[in-house]
Amino acid sequence: MLKIGEFSRIGQVSVKALRYYDEMGLLKPHQIDPITGYRYYSFDLLPRLNRILALKELGLSLEQINQLLNNDITAEQLRGMLRLKQVEIQQRMVEEKEKLARVETRLKMIEQENEMHNYDIVIKKVEPILAATVRDVIPNYPEQGHLWEALESFLAHNQIKPQGSCFTIYYSDEPDIDTEVCEPVASSIPEDPIIKERQLPGVEMMATVVHNGPFVSISEAYAAILKWIEANGYQINGPAREVYLKPATNGSQTDSQTVTEIQFPIERT
């Protein structure tokens, strides 16, 4: 008989792990001294311990291993477990490969420009949004004040409280900028000839960057995110959004306290 310390050294597993396996019913000691509570293991428990460790190395959880060893699991059920684990590992490999590619691209950009960037781009998942919106064509980006006035006046008149940060969607660029200003709402709104209710679809991959500062310098953030999208092997597959996390005071273009998140839906090239 082997004491738990000796068995742990031979099996190359910690005493703490052996005690936990015992509590789970995964690997019971051969004998427990009723007076001292010491656990004793026999050599013939080593094959079961090795199987536990081997299955752990395959990525199976202790709960799955317990089910596998203590129940009559068929070969097909084991094959199913391993196939699921195979898919999980393959997905992680894809994600890690993408992370590596982004790191390499960032390194290349730093080496080429010999400086750190002020903007960090993050890919997010954006959930669907129910919004009250106004859409029109404007001659330039600052001239959307009348759209916001119409939208805010409608919400105030109907005592509707926005449910999050307001944002603008840009469907086209200059000279004719197809623009939609949006306020998230909790439920359906009254019918109106100008204000529309829209269920904006969710976006699985949204490249985002935060601009801290006035709108007059926001082009720098746009340049950074567009460069990042191209450099990392993505392409834009939908209209851009400007989310006003901290709106400018009175719509000022020079308010330095403004915080805006720029969003572009993307997909792999």
Secondary structure by P-SEA (a helix, b strand, c coil): cccaaaaaaaacccaaaaaaaaaacccccccccccccbbbbcccaaaaaaaaaaaaaacccaaaaaaaaaccccaaaaaaaaaaaaaaaaaaaaaaaaaaaaaaaaaaaaaaccccccbbbbbbbbccccccbbbbbbcccccaaaaaaaaaaaaaaaccccccccbbbbcccccccbbbbbbbbcccccccccbbbbbbbbbcbbbbbbbccccccaaaaaaaaaaaaaaacccccbbbbbbccccccccccccccbbbbbbbbbccc
